[in-house]
């Protein structure tokens, strides 16, 4: 967790939970309020748009720090022949601007979206939501699951039926971490490398957004997904693996605060079809892990960062293209411009304060949290919920750590296609244990606090087995895990 060295205000863009949105599209429409939270959602902890003033010229090596940090360059594997199903908010309507066909393979014909119809239902039970304004009750109901939604996010290019494009670009950002993306800002026009650039992406929309109006003009905006939507997405991927005899990884950068039997059943079915499943640990810190990441059979990802973010306090935005030292367990220093003090860290890695830890009160074991990967200030194309314009953002969250793990799993599957879920989990945990992230704490320059230094602390096992890298993953696969089994095909 984090303790501020200097007290200052931090701007945190949390997924909207209590907000009143005003607009002027018709006189009979008043405001759109945020509806009751759904079972499953995405929850980026912080997001900051990259401005053109921060950029000048194209870097010699446009490998972002996070891809360098996991040592993706240590293998010639690219993930080619492996499929990654991104179960998320779908893709922005202009996704080809980021993922051109000659660079990224997206299986559009297998893309799909699951959703429900939602309507104002004053005489119903309110099985979707019951909302209140000044004591007045508004009931909303929803219908059976639909699988004809499509995978395009509601945005300006693909608005909802009321003309709003308030969906989230979360799924686009997650995909960009796996594949890489075309980056154009200011004088920079380049390709940003991903962890597994030649995988085939299957976009599966299981998190949607809805706007529904009551007759008096009051409207509500909901985001997220139901258990049925998420479970259907998982089963759909399991069926693809069964029908086409292909290796698929499910990336779920999403979570909910309680377990779901129908989602766990779907997970077990997909695993039985050879699917590898990776999910976010959650962004609730000490409150506990999210599900499905908390299920023991799922590979869960905690969010780590680099102690030299933003140049260690030297006001630079170019640091995300810097070379990360090969030796992460080495001393480094962070300067606080407000106090003039320089702080020493023992490691280049740290655990973010928001990354969920296992909570025994929820029946969670520290063994349920598997590995850590970069999840702080990850750049990519993104659009927050409730906005209409996309941009390139730095985003924080275990949602961003998860695709790093999925990408590394894809690199492994290219060489070891017969790995099953349990074997993959053992390999990744053995690899991460080589960088165990001991509970030393770390000093970090905080861009949201005018570069004041904050201190982060964590306990043993809060980062799972440790920080995951590609080179250690291949070593673990080559030498075998547990019984001494060698996974060479």
ABEGO torsion letter per residue (X at the ends): XBBBABBBBBBBBBBBABBBBBBBABAABBBBBBBBBBABBBBBABBBBBBAAABBEBBABABBAAAAAAGAAABABAGBGBBBBBBBAEBBAAAAAABBAAABBBBAAABBBBBBBBBBBAABAGAABBBBBGGBBBBBBBBBBBAAAEABBBBAABBBAAGBBABBAAAAAAAAAAAEBBBBBEABBBBBBBABAABBBBBBBABBBBBBBBAAGBBBBBBEBBAAAAAAAAAAAAAAAAAAGBBBBBBBBBBBABBBAAAAAAAAAAAAAGBBBBBBAEAAEAAEBBOAAABAABBBBBBBBBAABGGGGAGBAAAAABBBBABABBBBBBBBAAAGBBBBBABABBBBAABBBBBAAAGBBAAABABBBBABGBBEBBBBBGBABBBBBBBBEAAAAAAAAAAAAAAAAAABAABBAAAAAAAAAAAAAABAGBBAEBBBBBAAAGGBBBBBBBBBGAAEAEBBBAAAAAAAAAAEBGAGBBABX
